[in-house]
Amino acid sequence: MSERRDPAQSPAEFTPSDEQLDLAQYYICQERHLFHRYCILDESPAFPLFFMDRCYDWQFESTGDVPIISRYNGFMELVCRESWVETTFAKDELAAEIGRAIASGAHVALPVSFVHSDGTPYVTEWLVEVIDEDTIYYTKSTSDIKSRAFRRPVPFSELLERVVCTDDGRVSATEIHPSSTVDRILGMGSLEAFRAIFREFGLRWEEGRLYRYVNPVVVGVEAIDQAIDAWEQRAESIVTAGTVSFNDTSRLNKHVQNRFQPVQHFLQFLLSDAEIGPALGDDLVTRIRGQWHQMDTALADVLKFGSLVVQQPVTRSFDLYLKYLRRLRDTVCEYQRLIVDIQRALTQ
């Protein structure tokens, strides 16, 4: 593993590539902070291995801006055990609490409020890496180029204006500390790291079947079917309204993309790695390339026609979107089998 960069390093001393910043947007919000630490600051190429369990199965969510949530998320369980510390404090303690956390080697994720161009208020997060007298330096990973920031300096007074407080005037923050387990695994050879993550996530084989701890791993697409059914039921009312809400905009595309793009990065790493590639064998490598391209096409179509629904919320747009969402669903079935076969080949 490359040497950890000093989190207090001057922003002028290190600037990540546009490619790195672009990749970060494909992870969900909390995972972007981890991508930032391990991929951008530490330059750890094996980071995508921690997403090997994301495609087994999902749970459908009928409300909010996320349509499906992975039932298996060993990485976030590990991070919550070793890295994340949730804390609350009075607003007038904000500077001191940020300074304390950063001095201990952590970054601090803070909720901040903004207003969309349509007038809709929303809350996002700034990842504060440096505090220097009356200035903080924050990172924000997003697809919106205007909002994207890497260690951008802003006056502390602006943070005070934007930070979200509870009714009793307290600030909720997440301290993101280095994880000794993540650091140890990323310091291994790639094949050893793959097997270590497999074990760390509680995955094992029993009589040829994949288990997580004592329970068989369930592989399915029922949640995607439920998401399709929900759109079919709601399409007419959205068309009648003639507009797509901010939450629905995210459900149509953004929070579909970030369910699968990290797994795409996982597959790309397997193909590019000099140690893992030969261990997979030619047949499995060929399948990975084929399934990666099928998923890439399916996700591109969901992006294209999800955007069309937002721009033109008419029946024809919805019909096209649902056609390609079903195609994504069908792609996922073989994709899941591939992931399990990869794990079988590299861990048995």
C-alpha positions, -999 to 999 in steps of 0.1 A, spaced: 0 0 0 13 35 -8 22 58 21 -7 76 36 -8 113 26 -9 138 54 -45 149 58 -33 183 68 -12 186 37 -17 219 19 -43 217 -9 -18 232 -33 6 203 -27 -17 176 -42 -44 177 -68 -62 145 -79 -69 138 -115 -102 145 -131 -105 107 -137 -103 100 -100 -128 127 -91 -152 114 -118 -150 78 -104 -160 90 -69 -194 101 -81 -205 65 -88 -205 56 -51 -232 64 -26 -226 94 -4 -210 77 26 -188 55 3 -175 86 -15 -158 96 17 -141 62 19 -132 64 -18 -116 97 -12 -94 84 16 -83 51 1 -84 58 -37 -76 94 -40 -54 102 -10 -38 67 -4 -39 57 -41 -49 21 -32 -60 4 -65 -75 -27 -47 -102 -6 -29 -129 -20 -53 -124 -55 -38 -145 -43 -8 -176 -43 -31 -175 -80 -39 -208 -87 -20 -230 -59 -33 -249 -77 -61 -263 -107 -43 -297 -93 -34 -316 -61 -25 -344 -47 -5 -370 -25 -23 -376 9 -7 -410 25 -16 -402 60 -3 -372 84 -4 -347 88 -32 -332 53 -31 -352 25 -48 -332 -5 -37 -307 -12 -9 -282 -40 -9 -290 -67 17 -252 -75 18 -228 -48 27 -198 -62 45 -177 -31 38 -200 -7 56 -204 -31 85 -166 -31 88 -163 6 85 -190 12 112 -171 -11 136 -137 4 131 -138 37 113 -169 58 118 -177 76 150 -210 94 152 -210 124 175 -231 154 184 -221 187 200 -233 223 205 -229 245 175 -205 268 193 -182 238 198 -180 232 160 -144 245 155 -130 228 185 -146 194 176 -134 196 140 -99 204 152 -99 176 177 -111 150 152 -86 161 125 -57 160 150 -66 124 157 -62 115 120 -99 116 111 -119 135 84 -153 150 95 -185 147 75 -209 174 83 -245 180 70 -249 213 52 -280 228 37 -286 242 2 -315 251 -21 -320 236 -56 -326 258 -86 -363 249 -84 -364 262 -48 -364 228 -32 -342 227 0 -318 198 4 -291 186 27 -258 172 15 -224 166 32 -191 183 32 -160 163 42 -139 186 62 -102 177 60 -84 208 73 -92 236 96 -68 266 97 -77 295 119 -108 310 102 -108 287 71 -119 251 65 -110 230 35 -137 206 24 -141 179 -2 -174 172 -20 -176 144 -46 -205 147 -70 -214 145 -107 -222 182 -106 -190 199 -117 -200 232 -101 -206 216 -67 -176 193 -69 -147 203 -46 -114 190 -35 -101 207 -4 -119 238 -13 -113 267 12 -143 285 26 -146 308 56 -156 291 88 -184 316 90 -199 301 59 -199 266 74 -216 280 105 -243 294 82 -249 262 63 -243 234 89 -276 217 98 -286 217 135 -311 197 154 -341 215 171 -320 219 202 -292 235 183 -268 206 182 -247 194 152 -245 157 142 -212 148 127 -194 116 115 -157 112 122 -141 90 96 -110 74 111 -85 51 94 -95 14 97 -67 -9 108 -84 -38 90 -88 -19 57 -52 -7 59 -39 -42 66 -58 -57 37 -48 -30 13 -12 -37 22 -15 -74 10 -10 -88 -24 -42 -86 -45 -52 -123 -44 -45 -125 -7 -65 -93 -2 -95 -108 -21 -95 -139 1 -91 -118 33 -121 -96 24 -141 -127 16 -134 -141 51 -138 -107 68 -173 -104 53 -182 -137 69 -184 -155 35 -177 -192 32 -185 -223 13 -205 -253 26 -212 -282 4 -207 -261 -27 -231 -233 -15 -221 -198 -5 -229 -188 31 -226 -157 51 -218 -168 86 -246 -194 93 -270 -184 66 -270 -193 29 -265 -162 7 -297 -153 -12 -292 -142 -48 -322 -126 -64 -338 -97 -83 -372 -94 -66 -364 -59 -54 -358 -48 -90 -391 -63 -100 -408 -44 -72 -391 -12 -84 -404 -18 -119 -439 -25 -107 -438 7 -86 -429 28 -116 -457 12 -136 -482 20 -110 -470 56 -106 -462 65 -142 -497 79 -150 -498 102 -120 -463 116 -128 -473 121 -165 -505 139 -154 -485 162 -131 -461 169 -159 -430 170 -136 -406 147 -118 -397 154 -82 -361 156 -70 -365 123 -51 -379 106 -82 -351 120 -104 -326 102 -81 -347 70 -81 -348 69 -119 -311 69 -124 -285 81 -98 -294 56 -72 -296 28 -97 -262 36 -111 -245 36 -77 -259 2 -69 -239 -13 -98 -210 10 -108 -188 1 -78 -192 -36 -88 -182 -26 -123 -150 -11 -108 -145 -43 -89 -146 -63 -122 -123 -39 -139 -98 -43 -111 -99 -81 -114 -93 -79 -152 -64 -54 -148 -46 -71 -119 -15 -91 -128 -20 -116 -100 -58 -121 -101 -63 -122 -138 -42 -155 -144 -59 -170 -113 -93 -166 -129 -85 -185 -161 -93 -176 -197 -130 -187 -196 -139 -166 -166 -119 -136 -179 -139 -138 -211 -172 -140 -191 -162 -110 -170 -154 -89 -201 -187 -98 -217 -208 -92 -186 -190 -59 -178 -199 -46 -213 -235 -58 -210 -239 -41 -177 -222 -9 -190 -247 -8 -219 -277 -14 -196 -266 13 -172 -260 38 -200 -295 31 -213 -311 36 -179 -292 69 -177 -304 80 -212 -340 71 -207 -342 81 -171 -330 116 -182 -356 115 -209 -384 110 -183 -371 139 -163 -370 162 -194 -402 149 -210 -424 132 -185 -448 117 -210 -461 81 -214 -437 73 -243 -407 83 -222 -418 61 -193 -424 32 -216 -389 34 -230 -374 38 -195 -392 7 -182 -381 -13 -213 -345 -6 -204 -350 -10 -167 -363 -45 -174 -333 -51 -196 -311 -41 -167 -330 -66 -145 -323 -94 -170 -287 -85 -172 -283 -86 -134 -293 -123 -132 -262 -135 -152 -241 -108 -135 -249 -122 -101 -240 -157 -112 -207 -144 -125 -198 -127 -92 -205 -160 -73 -184 -180 -98 -155 -155 -94 -156 -159 -57 -157 -197 -61 -127 -197 -84 -106 -175 -61 -115 -188 -27 -120 -226 -30 
